[in-house]
Each structure stands twice: as structure tokens, then as C-alpha cells.
Amino acid sequence: MNHTFCVPCLLGLEGPIAGELRHLKLQNVAAENGRVYFSGGPEDAARANVNLRCGERVLLELGRFEATSFDQLFEGVKALPWESLLPKNAAFPVKGHSLNSKLFSVSDCQKIVKKAIAERMKRAYPGLSWLPEDGPVYQVQFQLMKDVVSVCVDTTGEALYKRGYRPAHNAAPLRETLGAALVTLSGYRGREDFADPFCGSGTIPIEAALIAKNRAPGLKRDFAAMRWPGFDKKIWDAAREEARSREFHGDYRIFASDADPKAVALARENAKRAGVDDVVRFEVADAAAFARPTERGILVTNPPYGERLGDRKEAEAIYAAFGKAYFAQPNWKLDLLSAHPDFERAFGKSADKKRKLYNSMLLCYLYMYNSNP
């Protein structure tokens, strides 16, 4: 059966994700603000979940309709073919959000959606007076945007940025999906040398290593739809086997450093968990003393933003010192993510190109500098 799938994403990453989906040869790829659509069957959902680097999750969209009243919301949800996806013992928790819509109470909308699905399921399964909800979980998600409702079921479970190489207690300023997107946007594919002089817990260089190896980020994790009838084990096994067959094995030169020894130690541990500790070379070093490790390559980094007022001057001093070190090193391209409003002034030069991105809800710019002659 052919379905419509939706990949929600951080704003600004729609293009890279559409490129990933097309590279996987998925059909009817179309980008909208904050999401990218494609169509296909369960095997295509499995391939997307296993392979996507930049998207947040893969949602199966059951329908889309306009609703400006609770009655319209109820009838619209009830009209969807829930029984074609959910078995009679399915658990179907509901969550969602509303933006610029007449139906703005998310909690009330949740109750209406839940009730409508239950009514549809009871009619689809005669004699079923109550729903046990003791079977596989189908997380229902709705989005209300300008009075248009999109109703989906989440095939992913834990978000795709949870690759498994970073412990849950280890908070980091950059999601793995955004780190992968920065590497992708830089054009790095494993042919050039690569460096991150503000590596922190190692997200960017680890994602660079996975890209260089063409290793699918979802190879070793489970997904919610693996427990659904119709999305059986064989399609996930096939998706993983296909992904493994496309891996590269070469000699890659990826350098990562940070001034904090504890961060570097943690980054090494994360790289080991990701299976790329043989590819990334970590060291404790101050970015202000950055010296090109080789003749030419690509720098991708995410230095401190100085979000709190007291930290801004310190961040500016870091930018200025790193700028002097970078401009003294010819033949290295630089892509740097920052939310600091005066980054270019502090760094010492305007970027050759800028791209607006969001780090979670924080507006940032990716400052792109061509290699110095």
C-alpha cells in the first residue's frame, strides 16, 4: 500500500533532507517549511528511518483537512481509515501542536482526536465496546497550522538524532541531525581533509566520519514501526543490509580539538561508541592557536555563542582570536554556525555566504568562508 510520509526538520534543513530522500530514490519528494514529504510503502519508511541523517523523524500522514471547530476536527479525524493501520488492540496516545489556528487549545484537540479515533475503531471492529490498547504503540501526532490539520502516526519512536553514541545524560548544544546537516552543507564527502577546532563532545567530527564512511546512522537502533503488523522484521533487515552494502572503506583524515580536556575525553568516548574512533584524531588544543593540519581542507565548527549577556564579550574575544588564526591559514574552507549578532565584526571579515538555520528554536547563521588564496 502506498502512503504519504512526512519528515519534520529544523527550519533551514528542508533542502538537504529532500536531497537525501532523492538519493534514496524515494518518490514524490516535496519540501515545505519545516517538513519534507515523500510517498511509498513500509519498506520505504524503513529505508528512510535507517538512512536519514538530517531529519527528526518519519511520520505516516493519514490525512489533511481544514478544521475551524471541534466538530470539524472530530469528523475529519473519524473519516480517516484508522483500521487500515491500527489493529484492534493498538495503543494510540495522541500529541500535537497548534499555530495560528482558531483551535488553539492543544489539550482539547488531543481529547477530540483520541475520541474520534476510538469511535472509528469501534465501528470498524463490530462487538468491540472498549479498546484495550495493550498492543503495539502507534503514536498519533497532529499539527494545526492556519486551520489546516495534518494527522500522522510516528514510525520512528525516539527521534532520529538519538543515534546511540551519546549517553542520554550528556547534554550538548548541537543535535546530531544538525551536526550532520552542517557537514552535508559544507560539501564534505570524505575526499578532503576535515577539522573542527571547537569539537566539544564530538558531534560534528563524528557525523563527518559517518558521512565519509557512508555509514547509515540508524543501523544499530530500533524504530517504533518495527512492532507494527505490515511493517514486519524483514523490511528492516533488508533496509539495514542495503545500507551496509553501500559503506565505504578508505583512509580519512578528520581532526577534532577543543581547549577543554574533559570535552575531548568525552568526544573520544562518543567516537568509540559510534565506531569511528579509528577515523577521528582528537587532541586538546586552543582554537586561537589553530594551525592547519594539512595543506587544504574543510573546517566545520560550532563555537560558543555567548547567549548570556555576560558571556558575549568572552565569545567575541574567542571569535577574534580564531579569526586571526584562520586567516593566517590558506586553502581551508570554513563553515561556522553562530547565533551571535555581531559575529562577522568580531571575526574580522564578512562571510562570503550566509545561510539562516535554527539550532532548536534559536536563530543562527551558518557563516561560509571560501578557502583563503
C-alpha positions as YAML, in Angstrom:
chain: A
units: angstrom
residues:
- id: 1
  name: MET
  ca: [0.00, 0.00, 0.00]
- id: 2
  name: ASN
  ca: [1.29, 3.45, -0.90]
- id: 3
  name: HIS
  ca: [1.39, 6.03, 1.89]
- id: 4
  name: THR
  ca: [2.36, 9.67, 2.26]
- id: 5
  name: PHE
  ca: [5.24, 10.17, 4.69]
- id: 6
  name: CYS
  ca: [6.42, 13.39, 6.32]
- id: 7
  name: VAL
  ca: [9.89, 14.15, 7.69]
- id: 8
  name: PRO
  ca: [9.76, 17.11, 10.13]
- id: 9
  name: CYS
  ca: [13.01, 19.03, 10.48]
- id: 10
  name: LEU
  ca: [14.71, 22.10, 11.87]
- id: 11
  name: LEU
  ca: [13.95, 25.15, 9.74]
- id: 12
  name: GLY
  ca: [16.56, 25.61, 7.04]
- id: 13
  name: LEU
  ca: [17.28, 21.89, 6.57]
- id: 14
  name: GLU
  ca: [14.49, 21.11, 4.11]
- id: 15
  name: GLY
  ca: [16.86, 21.17, 1.11]
- id: 16
  name: PRO
  ca: [19.45, 18.72, 2.48]
- id: 17
  name: ILE
  ca: [16.71, 16.31, 3.58]
- id: 18
  name: ALA
  ca: [14.99, 16.44, 0.20]
- id: 19
  name: GLY
  ca: [18.38, 15.64, -1.33]
- id: 20
  name: GLU
  ca: [18.80, 12.65, 1.00]
- id: 21
  name: LEU
  ca: [15.36, 11.29, 0.09]
- id: 22
  name: ARG
  ca: [16.00, 11.68, -3.63]
- id: 23
  name: HIS
  ca: [19.36, 9.96, -3.24]
- id: 24
  name: LEU
  ca: [17.43, 7.04, -1.70]
- id: 25
  name: LYS
  ca: [15.27, 7.09, -4.86]
- id: 26
  name: LEU
  ca: [12.08, 7.76, -2.92]
- id: 27
  name: GLN
  ca: [9.10, 9.11, -4.81]
- id: 28
  name: ASN
  ca: [7.23, 12.44, -4.89]
- id: 29
  name: VAL
  ca: [9.71, 14.29, -2.67]
- id: 30
  name: ALA
  ca: [8.37, 17.77, -1.84]
- id: 31
  name: ALA
  ca: [9.63, 20.29, 0.71]
- id: 32
  name: GLU
  ca: [7.55, 22.68, 2.82]
- id: 33
  name: ASN
  ca: [8.56, 24.89, 5.75]
- id: 34
  name: GLY
  ca: [9.86, 22.60, 8.46]
- id: 35
  name: ARG
  ca: [8.96, 19.32, 6.74]
- id: 36
  name: VAL
  ca: [9.65, 17.22, 3.65]
- id: 37
  name: TYR
  ca: [7.19, 14.75, 2.13]
- id: 38
  name: PHE
  ca: [7.65, 11.57, 0.13]
- id: 39
  name: SER
  ca: [5.46, 8.63, -0.81]
- id: 40
  name: GLY
  ca: [5.98, 4.89, -0.69]
- id: 41
  name: GLY
  ca: [5.32, 1.69, 1.20]
- id: 42
  name: PRO
  ca: [6.51, 0.29, 4.54]
- id: 43
  name: GLU
  ca: [9.86, -0.66, 3.01]
- id: 44
  name: ASP
  ca: [10.44, 2.98, 2.05]
- id: 45
  name: ALA
  ca: [9.66, 4.14, 5.59]
- id: 46
  name: ALA
  ca: [12.22, 1.62, 6.85]
- id: 47
  name: ARG
  ca: [14.88, 2.85, 4.42]
- id: 48
  name: ALA
  ca: [14.24, 6.48, 5.39]
- id: 49
  name: ASN
  ca: [14.46, 5.73, 9.12]
- id: 50
  name: VAL
  ca: [17.69, 3.77, 8.77]
- id: 51
  name: ASN
  ca: [19.44, 6.18, 6.41]
- id: 52
  name: LEU
  ca: [18.29, 9.76, 7.10]
- id: 53
  name: ARG
  ca: [20.95, 11.98, 8.66]
- id: 54
  name: CYS
  ca: [19.25, 15.39, 8.94]
- id: 55
  name: GLY
  ca: [15.54, 14.71, 9.58]
- id: 56
  name: GLU
  ca: [13.95, 14.45, 13.03]
- id: 57
  name: ARG
  ca: [11.59, 11.50, 12.43]
- id: 58
  name: VAL
  ca: [9.45, 9.79, 9.77]
- id: 59
  name: LEU
  ca: [5.69, 10.27, 10.13]
- id: 60
  name: LEU
  ca: [2.99, 8.43, 8.19]
- id: 61
  name: GLU
  ca: [0.36, 11.03, 7.26]
- id: 62
  name: LEU
  ca: [-3.17, 9.62, 7.28]
- id: 63
  name: GLY
  ca: [-4.86, 12.80, 6.14]
- id: 64
  name: ARG
  ca: [-5.02, 16.54, 5.94]
- id: 65
  name: PHE
  ca: [-8.14, 18.72, 6.18]
- id: 66
  name: GLU
  ca: [-9.41, 22.12, 7.34]
- id: 67
  name: ALA
  ca: [-10.94, 22.50, 10.80]
- id: 68
  name: THR
  ca: [-12.09, 25.68, 12.50]
- id: 69
  name: SER
  ca: [-14.37, 23.96, 15.03]
- id: 70
  name: PHE
  ca: [-14.15, 20.92, 17.29]
- id: 71
  name: ASP
  ca: [-16.95, 19.28, 15.29]
- id: 72
  name: GLN
  ca: [-14.93, 19.62, 12.09]
- id: 73
  name: LEU
  ca: [-11.85, 18.25, 13.83]
- id: 74
  name: PHE
  ca: [-13.80, 15.26, 15.20]
- id: 75
  name: GLU
  ca: [-15.47, 14.40, 11.89]
- id: 76
  name: GLY
  ca: [-12.28, 14.88, 9.91]
- id: 77
  name: VAL
  ca: [-10.29, 12.53, 12.15]
- id: 78
  name: LYS
  ca: [-13.11, 9.96, 12.30]
- id: 79
  name: ALA
  ca: [-13.29, 9.89, 8.49]
- id: 80
  name: LEU
  ca: [-9.69, 8.65, 8.21]
- id: 81
  name: PRO
  ca: [-9.07, 4.91, 7.63]
- id: 82
  name: TRP
  ca: [-7.58, 4.12, 11.03]
- id: 83
  name: GLU
  ca: [-8.47, 0.43, 10.83]
- id: 84
  name: SER
  ca: [-6.22, 0.04, 7.78]
- id: 85
  name: LEU
  ca: [-3.21, 0.75, 10.01]
- id: 86
  name: LEU
  ca: [-4.17, 0.11, 13.63]
- id: 87
  name: PRO
  ca: [-5.03, -3.39, 14.91]
- id: 88
  name: LYS
  ca: [-7.90, -3.53, 17.37]
- id: 89
  name: ASN
  ca: [-5.57, -3.76, 20.37]
- id: 90
  name: ALA
  ca: [-3.36, -0.85, 19.25]
- id: 91
  name: ALA
  ca: [-2.29, 1.74, 21.81]
- id: 92
  name: PHE
  ca: [-2.68, 5.19, 20.28]
- id: 93
  name: PRO
  ca: [-1.54, 8.07, 22.50]
- id: 94
  name: VAL
  ca: [-2.10, 11.49, 20.97]
- id: 95
  name: LYS
  ca: [0.05, 14.62, 20.99]
- id: 96
  name: GLY
  ca: [0.29, 17.68, 18.77]
- id: 97
  name: HIS
  ca: [0.53, 21.43, 18.49]
- id: 98
  name: SER
  ca: [-1.38, 24.38, 17.09]
- id: 99
  name: LEU
  ca: [-0.09, 27.54, 15.41]
- id: 100
  name: ASN
  ca: [-2.12, 30.47, 14.09]
- id: 101
  name: SER
  ca: [-5.37, 28.46, 14.24]
- id: 102
  name: LYS
  ca: [-8.82, 29.00, 15.72]
- id: 103
  name: LEU
  ca: [-8.46, 25.72, 17.62]
- id: 104
  name: PHE
  ca: [-5.60, 26.77, 19.85]
- id: 105
  name: SER
  ca: [-6.14, 24.56, 22.92]
- id: 106
  name: VAL
  ca: [-3.83, 21.59, 22.35]
- id: 107
  name: SER
  ca: [-5.23, 19.60, 25.30]
- id: 108
  name: ASP
  ca: [-8.81, 19.93, 24.00]
- id: 109
  name: CYS
  ca: [-7.68, 18.96, 20.50]
- id: 110
  name: GLN
  ca: [-5.91, 15.89, 21.91]
- id: 111
  name: LYS
  ca: [-9.13, 14.71, 23.56]
- id: 112
  name: ILE
  ca: [-11.16, 15.25, 20.38]
- id: 113
  name: VAL
  ca: [-8.65, 13.38, 18.20]
- id: 114
  name: LYS
  ca: [-8.47, 10.49, 20.67]
- id: 115
  name: LYS
  ca: [-12.27, 10.23, 20.87]
- id: 116
  name: ALA
  ca: [-12.66, 10.35, 17.07]
- id: 117
  name: ILE
  ca: [-10.14, 7.53, 16.54]
- id: 118
  name: ALA
  ca: [-11.85, 5.43, 19.21]
- id: 119
  name: GLU
  ca: [-15.26, 5.90, 17.55]
- id: 120
  name: ARG
  ca: [-13.85, 4.89, 14.16]
- id: 121
  name: MET
  ca: [-12.14, 1.81, 15.60]
- id: 122
  name: LYS
  ca: [-15.29, 0.66, 17.42]
- id: 123
  name: ARG
  ca: [-17.28, 0.88, 14.20]
- id: 124
  name: ALA
  ca: [-14.55, -0.92, 12.24]
- id: 125
  name: TYR
  ca: [-14.47, -3.82, 14.71]
- id: 126
  name: PRO
  ca: [-18.09, -4.84, 15.47]
- id: 127
  name: GLY
  ca: [-18.65, -6.05, 19.01]
- id: 128
  name: LEU
  ca: [-15.70, -4.07, 20.35]
- id: 129
  name: SER
  ca: [-17.29, -1.96, 23.09]
- id: 130
  name: TRP
  ca: [-13.95, -0.78, 24.54]
- id: 131
  name: LEU
  ca: [-10.41, -0.54, 23.25]
- id: 132
  name: PRO
  ca: [-7.83, -2.48, 25.30]
- id: 133
  name: GLU
  ca: [-4.82, -0.53, 23.97]
- id: 134
  name: ASP
  ca: [-2.47, -3.32, 25.12]
- id: 135
  name: GLY
  ca: [-0.84, -3.92, 21.73]
- id: 136
  name: PRO
  ca: [1.84, -2.11, 19.68]
- id: 137
  name: VAL
  ca: [2.11, 1.65, 20.14]
- id: 138
  name: TYR
  ca: [1.04, 3.99, 17.34]
- id: 139
  name: GLN
  ca: [1.97, 7.49, 18.47]
- id: 140
  name: VAL
  ca: [-0.55, 9.83, 16.84]
- id: 141
  name: GLN
  ca: [0.63, 13.36, 16.07]
- id: 142
  name: PHE
  ca: [-1.48, 16.22, 14.80]
- id: 143
  name: GLN
  ca: [-0.42, 19.63, 13.59]
- id: 144
  name: LEU
  ca: [-2.81, 22.56, 13.26]
- id: 145
  name: MET
  ca: [-1.32, 25.26, 11.07]
- id: 146
  name: LYS
  ca: [-3.52, 28.14, 9.91]
- id: 147
  name: ASP
  ca: [-6.63, 25.97, 10.50]
- id: 148
  name: VAL
  ca: [-5.30, 23.07, 8.39]
- id: 149
  name: VAL
  ca: [-4.92, 19.80, 10.28]
- id: 150
  name: SER
  ca: [-2.29, 17.20, 9.42]
- id: 151
  name: VAL
  ca: [-2.84, 13.87, 11.20]
- id: 152
  name: CYS
  ca: [0.10, 11.46, 11.33]
- id: 153
  name: VAL
  ca: [1.41, 8.34, 13.06]
- id: 154
  name: ASP
  ca: [5.07, 8.25, 14.10]
- id: 155
  name: THR
  ca: [7.04, 5.35, 12.59]
- id: 156
  name: THR
  ca: [10.30, 6.36, 14.32]
- id: 157
  name: GLY
  ca: [9.82, 6.38, 18.08]
- id: 158
  name: GLU
  ca: [12.81, 8.05, 19.70]
- id: 159
  name: ALA
  ca: [13.90, 10.95, 17.47]
- id: 160
  name: LEU
  ca: [16.39, 10.23, 14.68]
- id: 161
  name: TYR
  ca: [19.03, 12.46, 16.26]
- id: 162
  name: LYS
  ca: [19.35, 9.86, 19.04]
- id: 163
  name: ARG
  ca: [21.99, 7.83, 17.22]
- id: 164
  name: GLY
  ca: [23.04, 5.96, 20.33]
- id: 165
  name: TYR
  ca: [26.64, 7.16, 20.57]
- id: 166
  name: ARG
  ca: [25.95, 9.99, 23.02]
- id: 167
  name: PRO
  ca: [24.72, 8.98, 26.51]
- id: 168
  name: ALA
  ca: [21.30, 10.32, 27.50]
- id: 169
  name: HIS
  ca: [22.76, 12.30, 30.42]
- id: 170
  name: ASN
  ca: [25.27, 14.06, 28.17]
- id: 171
  name: ALA
  ca: [23.66, 17.35, 27.13]
- id: 172
  name: ALA
  ca: [25.20, 19.02, 24.09]
- id: 173
  name: PRO
  ca: [24.43, 22.28, 22.29]
- id: 174
  name: LEU
  ca: [24.08, 20.60, 18.90]
- id: 175
  name: ARG
  ca: [21.81, 17.76, 17.83]
- id: 176
  name: GLU
  ca: [23.36, 15.00, 15.76]
- id: 177
  name: THR
  ca: [20.94, 15.80, 12.91]
- id: 178
  name: LEU
  ca: [22.10, 19.43, 12.79]
- id: 179
  name: GLY
  ca: [25.74, 18.36, 13.03]
- id: 180
  name: ALA
  ca: [25.21, 16.06, 10.04]
- id: 181
  name: ALA
  ca: [23.47, 18.86, 8.16]
- id: 182
  name: LEU
  ca: [26.41, 21.24, 8.72]
- id: 183
  name: VAL
  ca: [28.80, 18.63, 7.33]
- id: 184
  name: THR
  ca: [26.48, 17.95, 4.38]
- id: 185
  name: LEU
  ca: [26.12, 21.66, 3.57]
- id: 186
  name: SER
  ca: [29.91, 22.07, 3.63]
- id: 187
  name: GLY
  ca: [30.18, 19.62, 0.74]
- id: 188
  name: TYR
  ca: [32.41, 17.21, 2.69]
- id: 189
  name: ARG
  ca: [32.09, 13.62, 1.47]
- id: 190
  name: GLY
  ca: [35.34, 12.12, 2.71]
- id: 191
  name: ARG
  ca: [37.62, 13.22, -0.12]
- id: 192
  name: GLU
  ca: [39.18, 16.26, 1.57]
- id: 193
  name: ASP
  ca: [40.72, 16.68, 5.00]
- id: 194
  name: PHE
  ca: [38.29, 17.85, 7.68]
- id: 195
  name: ALA
  ca: [38.68, 19.67, 11.00]
- id: 196
  name: ASP
  ca: [36.60, 21.02, 13.89]
- id: 197
  name: PRO
  ca: [38.60, 23.21, 16.32]
- id: 198
  name: PHE
  ca: [35.65, 23.62, 18.77]
- id: 199
  name: CYS
  ca: [34.62, 19.97, 18.82]
- id: 200
  name: GLY
  ca: [33.01, 19.83, 22.29]
- id: 201
  name: SER
  ca: [31.56, 16.34, 22.75]
- id: 202
  name: GLY
  ca: [32.46, 15.48, 19.15]
- id: 203
  name: THR
  ca: [29.13, 15.64, 17.31]
- id: 204
  name: ILE
  ca: [30.40, 17.35, 14.13]
- id: 205
  name: PRO
  ca: [33.55, 15.24, 13.55]
- id: 206
  name: ILE
  ca: [31.67, 12.02, 14.39]
- id: 207
  name: GLU
  ca: [28.94, 12.88, 11.88]
- id: 208
  name: ALA
  ca: [31.67, 13.76, 9.35]
- id: 209
  name: ALA
  ca: [33.20, 10.32, 9.86]
- id: 210
  name: LEU
  ca: [29.83, 8.61, 9.38]
- id: 211
  name: ILE
  ca: [29.35, 10.59, 6.16]
- id: 212
  name: ALA
  ca: [32.87, 9.79, 4.94]
- id: 213
  name: LYS
  ca: [32.21, 6.10, 5.52]
- id: 214
  name: ASN
  ca: [28.66, 6.43, 4.10]
- id: 215
  name: ARG
  ca: [27.51, 4.58, 7.20]
- id: 216
  name: ALA
  ca: [23.76, 4.82, 7.83]
- id: 217
  name: PRO
  ca: [23.13, 6.43, 11.25]
- id: 218
  name: GLY
  ca: [20.19, 4.14, 12.11]
- id: 219
  name: LEU
  ca: [21.91, 0.78, 11.66]
- id: 220
  name: LYS
  ca: [22.04, -0.13, 15.35]
- id: 221
  name: ARG
  ca: [18.80, 1.26, 16.73]
- id: 222
  name: ASP
  ca: [15.16, 0.21, 16.87]
- id: 223
  name: PHE
  ca: [12.14, 2.06, 15.50]
- id: 224
  name: ALA
  ca: [8.50, 2.19, 16.63]
- id: 225
  name: ALA
  ca: [7.08, 0.69, 13.42]
- id: 226
  name: MET
  ca: [9.21, -2.46, 13.81]
- id: 227
  name: ARG
  ca: [6.43, -3.71, 16.11]
- id: 228
  name: TRP
  ca: [3.58, -2.94, 13.72]
- id: 229
  name: PRO
  ca: [1.83, -5.61, 11.63]
- id: 230
  name: GLY
  ca: [2.59, -4.82, 7.98]
- id: 231
  name: PHE
  ca: [5.97, -3.31, 8.88]
- id: 232
  name: ASP
  ca: [7.50, -6.68, 9.68]
- id: 233
  name: LYS
  ca: [11.08, -7.55, 10.53]
- id: 234
  name: LYS
  ca: [12.16, -8.50, 7.01]
- id: 235
  name: ILE
  ca: [11.79, -4.97, 5.61]
- id: 236
  name: TRP
  ca: [14.03, -3.58, 8.38]
- id: 237
  name: ASP
  ca: [16.59, -6.33, 7.84]
- id: 238
  name: ALA
  ca: [16.57, -5.55, 4.11]
- id: 239
  name: ALA
  ca: [16.98, -1.80, 4.74]
- id: 240
  name: ARG
  ca: [19.96, -2.41, 7.01]
- id: 241
  name: GLU
  ca: [21.58, -4.90, 4.65]
- id: 242
  name: GLU
  ca: [21.19, -2.48, 1.74]
- id: 243
  name: ALA
  ca: [22.74, 0.31, 3.84]
- id: 244
  name: ARG
  ca: [25.71, -1.85, 4.87]
- id: 245
  name: SER
  ca: [26.38, -2.76, 1.24]
- id: 246
  name: ARG
  ca: [26.88, 0.92, 0.42]
- id: 247
  name: GLU
  ca: [29.51, 1.63, 3.10]
- id: 248
  name: PHE
  ca: [32.91, 2.94, 2.05]
- id: 249
  name: HIS
  ca: [36.26, 1.84, 3.46]
- id: 250
  name: GLY
  ca: [39.06, 4.32, 2.93]
- id: 251
  name: ASP
  ca: [41.73, 6.45, 4.55]
- id: 252
  name: TYR
  ca: [40.07, 9.53, 6.01]
- id: 253
  name: ARG
  ca: [41.77, 12.46, 7.76]
- id: 254
  name: ILE
  ca: [39.42, 14.05, 10.29]
- id: 255
  name: PHE
  ca: [40.87, 16.28, 13.01]
- id: 256
  name: ALA
  ca: [38.99, 17.45, 16.12]
- id: 257
  name: SER
  ca: [40.18, 19.58, 19.00]
- id: 258
  name: ASP
  ca: [38.93, 21.59, 21.96]
- id: 259
  name: ALA
  ca: [40.53, 23.60, 24.73]
- id: 260
  name: ASP
  ca: [38.65, 21.60, 27.38]
- id: 261
  name: PRO
  ca: [40.37, 18.25, 28.19]
- id: 262
  name: LYS
  ca: [37.13, 16.83, 29.65]
- id: 263
  name: ALA
  ca: [35.25, 17.60, 26.42]
- id: 264
  name: VAL
  ca: [37.95, 15.91, 24.35]
- id: 265
  name: ALA
  ca: [37.88, 12.82, 26.59]
- id: 266
  name: LEU
  ca: [34.09, 12.63, 26.21]
- id: 267
  name: ALA
  ca: [34.36, 13.13, 22.45]
- id: 268
  name: ARG
  ca: [36.77, 10.20, 22.23]
- id: 269
  name: GLU
  ca: [34.30, 8.01, 24.14]
- id: 270
  name: ASN
  ca: [31.44, 9.07, 21.86]
- id: 271
  name: ALA
  ca: [33.53, 8.34, 18.76]
- id: 272
  name: LYS
  ca: [34.30, 4.88, 20.10]
- id: 273
  name: ARG
  ca: [30.59, 4.20, 20.68]
- id: 274
  name: ALA
  ca: [29.89, 5.40, 17.12]
- id: 275
  name: GLY
  ca: [32.56, 3.05, 15.74]
- id: 276
  name: VAL
  ca: [34.65, 5.86, 14.19]
- id: 277
  name: ASP
  ca: [37.43, 6.23, 16.76]
- id: 278
  name: ASP
  ca: [39.85, 4.88, 14.15]
- id: 279
  name: VAL
  ca: [38.99, 7.77, 11.82]
- id: 280
  name: VAL
  ca: [38.83, 10.89, 14.01]
- id: 281
  name: ARG
  ca: [42.03, 12.26, 15.58]
- id: 282
  name: PHE
  ca: [41.29, 14.15, 18.79]
- id: 283
  name: GLU
  ca: [43.59, 16.50, 20.69]
- id: 284
  name: VAL
  ca: [43.42, 19.16, 23.37]
- id: 285
  name: ALA
  ca: [44.18, 22.49, 21.70]
- id: 286
  name: ASP
  ca: [43.11, 26.13, 21.78]
- id: 287
  name: ALA
  ca: [41.33, 27.22, 18.59]
- id: 288
  name: ALA
  ca: [43.16, 30.57, 18.86]
- id: 289
  name: ALA
  ca: [46.34, 28.66, 18.05]
- id: 290
  name: PHE
  ca: [44.74, 26.73, 15.20]
- id: 291
  name: ALA
  ca: [47.26, 25.61, 12.64]
- id: 292
  name: ARG
  ca: [46.18, 23.79, 9.53]
- id: 293
  name: PRO
  ca: [46.87, 20.09, 9.97]
- id: 294
  name: THR
  ca: [47.39, 19.63, 6.21]
- id: 295
  name: GLU
  ca: [47.68, 21.77, 3.06]
- id: 296
  name: ARG
  ca: [43.95, 22.14, 2.37]
- id: 297
  name: GLY
  ca: [40.59, 21.01, 3.64]
- id: 298
  name: ILE
  ca: [37.24, 21.91, 5.19]
- id: 299
  name: LEU
  ca: [36.59, 23.40, 8.63]
- id: 300
  name: VAL
  ca: [33.11, 22.98, 10.11]
- id: 301
  name: THR
  ca: [32.56, 24.18, 13.65]
- id: 302
  name: ASN
  ca: [30.11, 25.45, 16.25]
- id: 303
  name: PRO
  ca: [31.92, 27.76, 18.74]
- id: 304
  name: PRO
  ca: [30.30, 29.24, 21.88]
- id: 305
  name: TYR
  ca: [27.55, 31.76, 21.08]
- id: 306
  name: GLY
  ca: [27.76, 33.91, 24.22]
- id: 307
  name: GLU
  ca: [23.97, 33.72, 24.66]
- id: 308
  name: ARG
  ca: [24.04, 35.25, 28.14]
- id: 309
  name: LEU
  ca: [24.95, 38.92, 28.23]
- id: 310
  name: GLY
  ca: [27.97, 38.37, 30.47]
- id: 311
  name: ASP
  ca: [29.40, 35.79, 28.05]
- id: 312
  name: ARG
  ca: [29.13, 37.86, 24.87]
- id: 313
  name: LYS
  ca: [32.43, 39.70, 25.28]
- id: 314
  name: GLU
  ca: [34.18, 36.42, 26.02]
- id: 315
  name: ALA
  ca: [32.66, 34.86, 22.88]
- id: 316
  name: GLU
  ca: [33.73, 37.87, 20.81]
- id: 317
  name: ALA
  ca: [37.29, 37.52, 22.07]
- id: 318
  name: ILE
  ca: [37.24, 33.83, 21.06]
- id: 319
  name: TYR
  ca: [35.95, 34.75, 17.57]
- id: 320
  name: ALA
  ca: [38.61, 37.43, 17.11]
- id: 321
  name: ALA
  ca: [41.45, 35.12, 18.16]
- id: 322
  name: PHE
  ca: [40.19, 32.28, 15.99]
- id: 323
  name: GLY
  ca: [39.71, 34.67, 13.06]
- id: 324
  name: LYS
  ca: [43.37, 35.70, 13.18]
- id: 325
  name: ALA
  ca: [44.46, 32.07, 13.28]
- id: 326
  name: TYR
  ca: [42.12, 31.05, 10.44]
- id: 327
  name: PHE
  ca: [43.03, 33.86, 8.05]
- id: 328
  name: ALA
  ca: [46.69, 33.00, 8.50]
- id: 329
  name: GLN
  ca: [45.99, 29.51, 7.11]
- id: 330
  name: PRO
  ca: [45.48, 29.39, 3.33]
- id: 331
  name: ASN
  ca: [43.43, 26.80, 1.42]
- id: 332
  name: TRP
  ca: [40.99, 25.86, 4.16]
- id: 333
  name: LYS
  ca: [37.26, 26.47, 3.64]
- id: 334
  name: LEU
  ca: [35.29, 27.40, 6.78]
- id: 335
  name: ASP
  ca: [31.61, 26.89, 7.67]
- id: 336
  name: LEU
  ca: [30.84, 28.24, 11.15]
- id: 337
  name: LEU
  ca: [27.49, 28.23, 12.97]
- id: 338
  name: SER
  ca: [26.77, 31.07, 15.38]
- id: 339
  name: ALA
  ca: [23.84, 32.88, 16.96]
- id: 340
  name: HIS
  ca: [25.96, 35.86, 17.99]
- id: 341
  name: PRO
  ca: [24.55, 39.01, 16.29]
- id: 342
  name: ASP
  ca: [27.98, 40.58, 15.78]
- id: 343
  name: PHE
  ca: [29.93, 37.51, 14.77]
- id: 344
  name: GLU
  ca: [31.35, 38.85, 11.50]
- id: 345
  name: ARG
  ca: [32.60, 42.08, 13.10]
- id: 346
  name: ALA
  ca: [34.32, 40.14, 15.89]
- id: 347
  name: PHE
  ca: [35.70, 37.53, 13.48]
- id: 348
  name: GLY
  ca: [37.29, 40.21, 11.32]
- id: 349
  name: LYS
  ca: [35.65, 39.62, 7.94]
- id: 350
  name: SER
  ca: [32.21, 39.31, 6.37]
- id: 351
  name: ALA
  ca: [31.26, 35.84, 5.21]
- id: 352
  name: ASP
  ca: [31.28, 35.00, 1.50]
- id: 353
  name: LYS
  ca: [27.85, 33.48, 2.03]
- id: 354
  name: LYS
  ca: [25.35, 33.17, 4.90]
- id: 355
  name: ARG
  ca: [22.57, 30.67, 5.48]
- id: 356
  name: LYS
  ca: [19.82, 31.01, 8.09]
- id: 357
  name: LEU
  ca: [19.43, 27.92, 10.30]
- id: 358
  name: TYR
  ca: [17.81, 27.10, 13.62]
- id: 359
  name: ASN
  ca: [19.55, 25.29, 16.46]
- id: 360
  name: SER
  ca: [16.39, 24.04, 18.16]
- id: 361
  name: MET
  ca: [14.41, 27.31, 18.48]
- id: 362
  name: LEU
  ca: [17.47, 29.55, 18.38]
- id: 363
  name: LEU
  ca: [18.01, 31.55, 15.19]
- id: 364
  name: CYS
  ca: [21.56, 31.09, 13.91]
- id: 365
  name: TYR
  ca: [23.54, 31.78, 10.76]
- id: 366
  name: LEU
  ca: [25.93, 29.47, 9.02]
- id: 367
  name: TYR
  ca: [28.82, 31.74, 8.02]
- id: 368
  name: MET
  ca: [30.57, 30.31, 4.96]
- id: 369
  name: TYR
  ca: [34.11, 31.42, 4.05]
- id: 370
  name: ASN
  ca: [35.79, 30.27, 0.88]
- id: 371
  name: SER
  ca: [39.33, 28.99, 1.31]
- id: 372
  name: ASN
  ca: [41.95, 31.73, 1.56]
- id: 373
  name: PRO
  ca: [44.17, 32.04, -1.52]
...
